[in-house]
């Protein structure tokens, strides 16, 4: 049982099926593993501390890192097509296109999926999100953000997806949101002190850093975490 990655199952499945098993209910070690999994769901901000081998998705043996180029825009068009660079073969190849054309999109990987967040489709700024599964070579829709964002910063930390700043079609933003793939829900997190469009977000030592950007009046050299 200790080899089963219970924290990566949905909360509904844990409560509706795993918790209903008499073996789990009456065996102290199994019960502890279930509690560990539920804590992982209920305390997303502490996942860096709660992380174990059971909270990390399995990786195929021998798999190498892959670099993805997703969407974008040229002088006359907005693109939804995507390419992947295989470091083992030193080659680019075309993969499935997104369902939505996206320029100025934020992209990050959580677990074994790649997320395309927000962006601009040539007509409006987007709140929609979709994710790519490299095993099936397909994109699927995810829950939309609470705010339309293009030129946003996106990063993954402790299995959570963060989107920060950007442009909603009317003004630069300093707000930020967090997406939990296990619950399929976006929640607001603390806003940045500065409005930032074209911001870049990165992770370091368990913290998020927002670097540079544009605040509607000037380009920024400031950094905040």
Secondary structure as UniProt FT lines:
FT   TURN            2..3
FT   HELIX           6..8
FT   HELIX           11..13
FT   HELIX           14..18
FT   TURN            19..20
FT   HELIX           22..26
FT   HELIX           28..42
FT   HELIX           44..46
FT   HELIX           47..50
FT   HELIX           53..55
FT   TURN            61..62
FT   STRAND          66..73
FT   STRAND          78..86
FT   TURN            87..90
FT   STRAND          91..95
FT   STRAND          106..110
FT   TURN            111..112
FT   STRAND          113..117
FT   STRAND          129..133
FT   TURN            134..137
FT   STRAND          138..142
FT   STRAND          153..157
FT   TURN            158..159
FT   STRAND          160..164
FT   STRAND          176..180
FT   TURN            181..184
FT   STRAND          185..189
FT   STRAND          200..204
FT   TURN            205..206
FT   STRAND          207..214
FT   STRAND          219..224
//
